[in-house]
């Protein structure tokens, strides 16, 4: 039995559920903003805020994933270590 951790792969069902959940959430938010009884500029502001939140959430998740994947590796540049 090997102790080396392998790269985890998500199942197709998990991936599909995540995509479907994201699509439903975005659609529900878009419909809610569209149906909101407010001025057009208020709805536009909310729509831009939602898009900004989504893009920053994607960026944050990528940064966290990259940090976790790189946690077990040795940095290639270590100026104060003796070789």
DSSP file (Angstrom, degrees, kcal/mol; ACC not computed):
  #  RESIDUE AA STRUCTURE BP1 BP2  ACC     N-H-->O    O-->H-N    N-H-->O    O-->H-N    TCO  KAPPA ALPHA  PHI   PSI    X-CA   Y-CA   Z-CA
    1    1 A X              0   0    0      0, 0.0     2,-0.3     0, 0.0     0, 0.0   0.000 360.0 360.0 360.0 134.5    0.0    0.0    0.0
    2    2 A X        -     0   0    0      1,-0.1     0, 0.0     2,-0.1     0, 0.0  -0.682 360.0-160.6 -93.6 140.4    1.4    3.4   -1.0
    3    3 A X        +     0   0    0     -2,-0.3     2,-0.4     2,-0.1    -1,-0.1   0.469  60.3 109.7 -94.2  -3.4    1.5    6.3    1.4
    4    4 A X  S    S-     0   0    0      1,-0.1     2,-0.2     0, 0.0    -2,-0.1  -0.594  73.5-123.2 -75.9 126.6    1.9    8.9   -1.4
    5    5 A X        -     0   0    0     -2,-0.4     2,-0.2     1,-0.0    -2,-0.1  -0.489  24.3-147.3 -72.0 134.7   -1.3   10.9   -1.8
    6    6 A X        -     0   0    0     -2,-0.2     2,-0.4     1,-0.1    -1,-0.0  -0.548  30.5 -87.8 -93.7 164.7   -2.8   10.8   -5.2
    7    7 A X        -     0   0    0     -2,-0.2     2,-0.2     1,-0.1    -1,-0.1  -0.601  46.3-125.2 -74.2 126.5   -4.7   13.6   -6.9
    8    8 A X        -     0   0    0     -2,-0.4     2,-0.4    -3,-0.0    -1,-0.1  -0.510  22.2-156.3 -73.8 137.6   -8.3   13.4   -5.9
    9    9 A X        -     0   0    0     -2,-0.2     2,-0.2     0, 0.0    -1,-0.0  -0.952  10.2-134.1-115.1 134.7  -10.8   13.3   -8.8
   10   10 A X        -     0   0    0     -2,-0.4     2,-0.1     1,-0.1     0, 0.0  -0.563  26.4-112.1 -82.1 150.5  -14.4   14.4   -8.5
   11   11 A X     >  -     0   0    0     -2,-0.2     4,-2.2     1,-0.1     5,-0.2  -0.370  22.8-114.6 -76.6 161.7  -17.1   12.2  -10.0
   12   12 A X  H  > S+     0   0    0      1,-0.2     4,-2.7     2,-0.2     5,-0.2   0.860 117.4  55.1 -63.5 -35.4  -19.1   13.3  -12.9
   13   13 A X  H  > S+     0   0    0      2,-0.2     4,-2.5     1,-0.2    -1,-0.2   0.906 108.0  47.9 -65.6 -41.2  -22.2   13.4  -10.7
   14   14 A X  H  > S+     0   0    0      2,-0.2     4,-2.2     1,-0.2    -2,-0.2   0.921 113.2  48.1 -65.2 -43.3  -20.6   15.7   -8.2
   15   15 A X  H  X S+     0   0    0     -4,-2.2     4,-2.4     2,-0.2    -2,-0.2   0.927 112.8  48.5 -61.7 -45.9  -19.4   18.0  -11.0
   16   16 A X  H  X S+     0   0    0     -4,-2.7     4,-2.7     1,-0.2    -2,-0.2   0.889 110.8  50.5 -62.1 -40.4  -22.9   18.0  -12.6
   17   17 A X  H  X S+     0   0    0     -4,-2.5     4,-2.5     2,-0.2    -1,-0.2   0.899 110.7  49.3 -65.5 -39.9  -24.5   18.8   -9.3
   18   18 A X  H  X S+     0   0    0     -4,-2.2     4,-2.2     2,-0.2    -2,-0.2   0.916 113.5  45.5 -66.3 -42.8  -22.1   21.7   -8.7
   19   19 A X  H  X S+     0   0    0     -4,-2.4     4,-2.5     2,-0.2    -2,-0.2   0.926 114.8  47.8 -65.2 -44.9  -22.7   23.2  -12.1
   20   20 A X  H  X S+     0   0    0     -4,-2.7     4,-2.6     2,-0.2     5,-0.2   0.904 111.6  50.4 -63.5 -41.4  -26.5   22.7  -11.8
   21   21 A X  H  X S+     0   0    0     -4,-2.5     4,-2.3     2,-0.2    -1,-0.2   0.913 111.6  48.0 -63.6 -42.9  -26.5   24.3   -8.3
   22   22 A X  H  X S+     0   0    0     -4,-2.2     4,-2.5     2,-0.2     5,-0.2   0.918 112.4  49.3 -63.2 -43.6  -24.5   27.3   -9.6
   23   23 A X  H  X S+     0   0    0     -4,-2.5     4,-2.6     2,-0.2    -2,-0.2   0.910 111.9  47.7 -63.5 -43.2  -26.8   27.7  -12.6
   24   24 A X  H  X S+     0   0    0     -4,-2.6     4,-2.7     2,-0.2     5,-0.2   0.917 112.8  49.0 -64.7 -43.0  -30.0   27.5  -10.4
   25   25 A X  H  X S+     0   0    0     -4,-2.3     4,-2.2    -5,-0.2    -2,-0.2   0.921 113.7  45.5 -64.1 -43.5  -28.6   30.0   -7.9
   26   26 A X  H  X S+     0   0    0     -4,-2.5     4,-2.6     2,-0.2    -2,-0.2   0.907 114.4  48.6 -66.9 -40.8  -27.5   32.5  -10.7
   27   27 A X  H  X S+     0   0    0     -4,-2.6     4,-2.7    -5,-0.2     5,-0.2   0.925 111.9  48.6 -64.8 -44.1  -30.9   32.1  -12.5
   28   28 A X  H  X S+     0   0    0     -4,-2.7     4,-2.3     1,-0.2    -1,-0.2   0.900 113.2  47.7 -63.0 -40.8  -32.9   32.7   -9.2
   29   29 A X  H  X S+     0   0    0     -4,-2.2     4,-2.5    -5,-0.2    -2,-0.2   0.920 112.3  49.0 -65.8 -43.5  -30.8   35.7   -8.4
   30   30 A X  H  X S+     0   0    0     -4,-2.6     4,-2.5     2,-0.2    -2,-0.2   0.913 113.0  47.0 -62.8 -43.4  -31.2   37.2  -11.9
   31   31 A X  H  X S+     0   0    0     -4,-2.7     4,-2.6     2,-0.2    -1,-0.2   0.906 112.0  51.3 -64.7 -41.3  -34.9   36.6  -11.8
   32   32 A X  H  X S+     0   0    0     -4,-2.3     4,-0.7    -5,-0.2    -2,-0.2   0.907 112.3  45.1 -62.5 -42.4  -35.2   38.1   -8.4
   33   33 A X  H >< S+     0   0    0     -4,-2.5     3,-0.6     1,-0.2    -2,-0.2   0.906 113.9  50.1 -67.9 -40.5  -33.2   41.2   -9.4
   34   34 A X  H 3< S+     0   0    0     -4,-2.5    -2,-0.2     1,-0.2    -1,-0.2   0.896 113.5  45.0 -64.0 -40.6  -35.3   41.5  -12.6
   35   35 A X  H 3< S+     0   0    0     -4,-2.6    -1,-0.2    -5,-0.2    -2,-0.2   0.534  85.8 119.2 -81.9  -6.6  -38.6   41.2  -10.7
   36   36 A X    <<  -     0   0    0     -4,-0.7     2,-1.9    -3,-0.6     7,-0.1  -0.369  68.6-130.0 -63.2 132.5  -37.5   43.7   -8.0
   37   37 A X        +     0   0    0     -2,-0.1     2,-0.3     6,-0.0    -1,-0.1  -0.575  69.7 104.8 -86.9  79.8  -39.8   46.7   -7.9
   38   38 A X  S    S-     0   0    0     -2,-1.9     5,-0.0     1,-0.1     0, 0.0  -0.914  78.4 -71.6-146.3 169.9  -37.0   49.3   -8.0
   39   39 A X     >  -     0   0    0     -2,-0.3     4,-2.0     1,-0.1     3,-0.4  -0.203  47.1-110.5 -63.1 159.4  -35.5   51.7  -10.4
   40   40 A X  H  > S+     0   0    0      1,-0.2     4,-2.6     2,-0.2     5,-0.2   0.860 117.3  56.1 -62.3 -36.4  -33.4   50.4  -13.2
   41   41 A X  H  > S+     0   0    0      2,-0.2     4,-2.2     1,-0.2    -1,-0.2   0.849 106.0  51.2 -67.7 -31.7  -30.2   51.8  -11.8
   42   42 A X  H  > S+     0   0    0     -3,-0.4     4,-2.3     2,-0.2    -1,-0.2   0.925 112.1  46.2 -68.1 -44.5  -30.8   49.9   -8.5
   43   43 A X  H  X S+     0   0    0     -4,-2.0     4,-2.3     2,-0.2    -2,-0.2   0.898 112.7  50.7 -63.9 -39.9  -31.3   46.7  -10.3
   44   44 A X  H  X S+     0   0    0     -4,-2.6     4,-2.5     2,-0.2     5,-0.2   0.906 109.3  50.9 -64.1 -41.4  -28.2   47.3  -12.5
   45   45 A X  H  X S+     0   0    0     -4,-2.2     4,-2.4     1,-0.2    -2,-0.2   0.928 111.2  47.8 -61.6 -45.1  -26.2   48.0   -9.3
   46   46 A X  H  X S+     0   0    0     -4,-2.3     4,-2.3     2,-0.2    -2,-0.2   0.896 110.9  51.6 -63.6 -39.6  -27.3   44.8   -7.7
   47   47 A X  H  X S+     0   0    0     -4,-2.3     4,-2.3     2,-0.2    -2,-0.2   0.924 111.3  46.6 -63.4 -44.4  -26.6   42.8  -10.9
   48   48 A X  H  X S+     0   0    0     -4,-2.5     4,-2.5     1,-0.2    -2,-0.2   0.898 111.3  52.8 -64.2 -39.6  -23.0   44.2  -11.1
   49   49 A X  H  X S+     0   0    0     -4,-2.4     4,-2.3     2,-0.2    -2,-0.2   0.902 109.3  48.9 -62.6 -41.1  -22.5   43.5   -7.4
   50   50 A X  H  X S+     0   0    0     -4,-2.3     4,-2.4     2,-0.2    -2,-0.2   0.922 111.5  49.1 -64.7 -43.9  -23.6   39.9   -7.9
   51   51 A X  H  X S+     0   0    0     -4,-2.3     4,-2.4     1,-0.2    -2,-0.2   0.903 111.7  49.3 -63.0 -40.1  -21.3   39.5  -10.9
   52   52 A X  H  X S+     0   0    0     -4,-2.5     4,-2.3     2,-0.2    -1,-0.2   0.906 110.8  50.5 -63.8 -41.8  -18.4   41.0   -8.9
   53   53 A X  H  X S+     0   0    0     -4,-2.3     4,-2.0     2,-0.2    -2,-0.2   0.902 110.9  48.9 -62.7 -41.9  -19.2   38.6   -6.0
   54   54 A X  H  X S+     0   0    0     -4,-2.4     4,-2.3     2,-0.2    -2,-0.2   0.933 112.3  46.8 -65.1 -46.5  -19.2   35.6   -8.3
   55   55 A X  H  X S+     0   0    0     -4,-2.4     4,-2.2     1,-0.2    -2,-0.2   0.896 113.3  48.6 -65.6 -38.1  -15.9   36.5  -10.0
   56   56 A X  H  X S+     0   0    0     -4,-2.3     4,-2.5     2,-0.2    -1,-0.2   0.853 109.6  53.0 -70.3 -32.0  -14.2   37.2   -6.6
   57   57 A X  H  X S+     0   0    0     -4,-2.0     4,-2.4     2,-0.2    -2,-0.2   0.906 109.4  48.8 -66.8 -40.9  -15.5   33.9   -5.3
   58   58 A X  H  X S+     0   0    0     -4,-2.3     4,-2.0     2,-0.2    -2,-0.2   0.919 112.8  48.1 -62.6 -42.9  -14.0   32.0   -8.2
   59   59 A X  H  X S+     0   0    0     -4,-2.2     4,-2.4     2,-0.2    -2,-0.2   0.922 111.5  49.7 -64.2 -44.0  -10.7   33.8   -7.7
   60   60 A X  H  X S+     0   0    0     -4,-2.5     4,-2.5     1,-0.2     5,-0.2   0.915 110.5  49.7 -61.5 -43.9  -10.7   33.0   -4.0
   61   61 A X  H  X S+     0   0    0     -4,-2.4     4,-2.3     1,-0.2    -1,-0.2   0.875 111.1  50.0 -65.4 -35.4  -11.4   29.3   -4.6
   62   62 A X  H  X S+     0   0    0     -4,-2.0     4,-2.8     2,-0.2    -2,-0.2   0.915 110.7  49.1 -67.0 -42.6   -8.6   29.1   -7.2
   63   63 A X  H  X S+     0   0    0     -4,-2.4     4,-2.3     2,-0.2    -2,-0.2   0.917 112.7  47.6 -62.9 -43.5   -6.1   30.8   -4.8
   64   64 A X  H  X S+     0   0    0     -4,-2.5     4,-2.3     2,-0.2    -1,-0.2   0.917 113.0  48.7 -63.8 -43.5   -7.1   28.4   -2.0
   65   65 A X  H  X S+     0   0    0     -4,-2.3     4,-2.5     1,-0.2    -2,-0.2   0.926 111.5  49.1 -62.2 -45.0   -6.8   25.4   -4.3
   66   66 A X  H  X S+     0   0    0     -4,-2.8     4,-1.7     1,-0.2    -1,-0.2   0.891 111.3  49.7 -62.8 -39.6   -3.4   26.5   -5.6
   67   67 A X  H  < S+     0   0    0     -4,-2.3     4,-0.5     2,-0.2    -1,-0.2   0.903 112.2  47.5 -66.0 -40.7   -2.1   27.0   -2.1
   68   68 A X  H >< S+     0   0    0     -4,-2.3     3,-0.8     1,-0.2     4,-0.4   0.890 111.8  49.8 -68.4 -38.7   -3.3   23.6   -1.0
   69   69 A X  H 3< S+     0   0    0     -4,-2.5     3,-0.4     1,-0.2    -1,-0.2   0.835 114.9  44.7 -68.3 -30.9   -1.8   21.9   -4.0
   70   70 A X  T >< S+     0   0    0     -4,-1.7     3,-1.0    -5,-0.2    -1,-0.2   0.430  87.2  92.2 -92.3   1.3    1.5   23.6   -3.4
   71   71 A X  T <  S+     0   0    0     -3,-0.8    -1,-0.2    -4,-0.5    -2,-0.1   0.819  87.4  47.0 -67.0 -31.0    1.6   23.0    0.4
   72   72 A X  T 3  S+     0   0    0     -3,-0.4    -1,-0.2    -4,-0.4     2,-0.2   0.469  96.2  91.4 -91.1  -0.5    3.6   19.8    0.1
   73   73 A X  S <  S-     0   0    0     -3,-1.0     2,-0.4    -4,-0.1    -3,-0.0  -0.620  75.7-120.6 -97.3 155.4    6.2   21.0   -2.4
   74   74 A X        -     0   0    0     -2,-0.2    -2,-0.1     1,-0.1    -3,-0.0  -0.761  36.6-107.9 -89.5 134.5    9.6   22.6   -1.6
   75   75 A X        -     0   0    0     -2,-0.4     3,-0.1     1,-0.1    -1,-0.1  -0.355  18.6-138.2 -63.1 143.2   10.0   26.1   -2.9
   76   76 A X  S    S+     0   0    0      1,-0.2     2,-0.5    -3,-0.0    -1,-0.1   0.705  90.5  53.1 -76.7 -19.2   12.4   26.2   -5.8
   77   77 A X        +     0   0    0      2,-0.0     2,-0.3     0, 0.0    -1,-0.2  -0.952  55.4 154.7-122.6 112.7   14.1   29.4   -4.5
   78   78 A X    >   -     0   0    0     -2,-0.5     3,-1.3     3,-0.1    -2,-0.0  -0.765  13.1-179.6-135.4  87.6   15.5   29.4   -1.0
   79   79 A X  T 3  S+     0   0    0     -2,-0.3    -1,-0.1     1,-0.3    -2,-0.0   0.716  78.2  49.4 -67.3 -22.5   18.3   31.9   -0.7
   80   80 A X  T 3  S+     0   0    0      2,-0.1     2,-0.4     0, 0.0    -1,-0.3   0.380  90.2  93.8-101.3   5.0   19.1   31.4    2.9
   81   81 A X  S <  S-     0   0    0     -3,-1.3     2,-0.3     2,-0.0    -3,-0.1  -0.770  74.5-124.4 -97.4 142.6   19.4   27.6    3.0
   82   82 A X              0   0    0     -2,-0.4    -2,-0.1     1,-0.1    -3,-0.0  -0.666 360.0 360.0 -83.0 138.3   22.7   25.8    2.5
   83   83 A X              0   0    0     -2,-0.3    -1,-0.1     0, 0.0    -2,-0.0   0.398 360.0 360.0-109.4 360.0   22.7   23.4   -0.3
